[in-house]
């Protein structure tokens, strides 16, 4: 297992707490599947999430922040597409 998540966030925008909460959620959900989760302070309004060097979310491109259920699905799709997320998957299907 060498799955890695990197969260890049803007310090000037004060997005550390949001990033840390998302990191905690991902670490809890994927605790047996992640070898590392790193927070990267940045500037310029950056908020990006990368999995194994592939960007799966960009605040600028997607025009905002991901819902946590959506972010978990995106991470799952990269590291274990066959895995069920249980409640998170059901909630997303209801929202569609």
N, C-alpha and C positions, 0 to 999 in steps of 0.2 A: 504494500500500500504506500503510494507516494503522492496522494492527492493533496494539492495545496490551494488555499484560497488567499487572495490578497485583496484588501479593501483600501483604496486610496481615497482620502477625504481632505477637505479644505479646513485648515486650522483657523483661517480668518473668518470663515462662516460659522465656526463653532460647531462642527459636525462630529466631534469626537464621541460624544455620548451616544448619538444615533448609530455611529459606526461600531462602537463597542457593544451596544445592545444587539445589533445585527450579528456581530461576531459571536456573541454568547448564544444566540438562537441557533446559528449554524453549527457551532461546536457541540451543542446539546443534541441536535438532531442527527448530526453525522459523526458522533464521537468515535465510532470505530472505523470510520472511513477516511478521516483527514489526518495527514501527518503534520500539517502546519496550517495556521491561520495567522496572517500578519496584517497589522494596521500600518499604513504608510501615510504620515502627515504630508500635506501638500498645500498648494495655494491656487488661486484663480477659479474658485468655485468647483473644483474637481470632486466628483464622487463617482468612483468606478469600482466594480467588483470583477475580479479575474479568477478563473479556475484553471489551474495547470497552464498558465500563460495564455489563456483565451479570455478575452473580455466578454462577460455575459451581461453587464449592465453599465450604462453610461448615463448619468443624470442629464447631461447636455443633449444626448441623442434621443433618449426616451422621455425627455421633458419632465423630469421629476425623479422621485425616489420610488423604489419598488415596494409593494406590499410584502410583508415578510413571507406570506405563503407563496407568492410568485417567486421570490428570491430562492426559497428552498427548492422549488420545482426546477428552477434554472440550474442550481448547483447539482441537484439529483440527476438531471438530464445529462450532465457532463461526467459525473463520477460513477453512476449506477442507474442507467435508464430504466431498468426492469424493476427497481425498488418502488414499493408503494409507500407513500407518505401518510397513508391513513386519513386522518382528519383534514390535513392540509389539502390533499387531493380532492376530497369530497366537497370541501368549502369552495374550492376553485371551480368545480363543476357546477355548483349551485349559483355561483356569481355570473356564469356565462349566459 
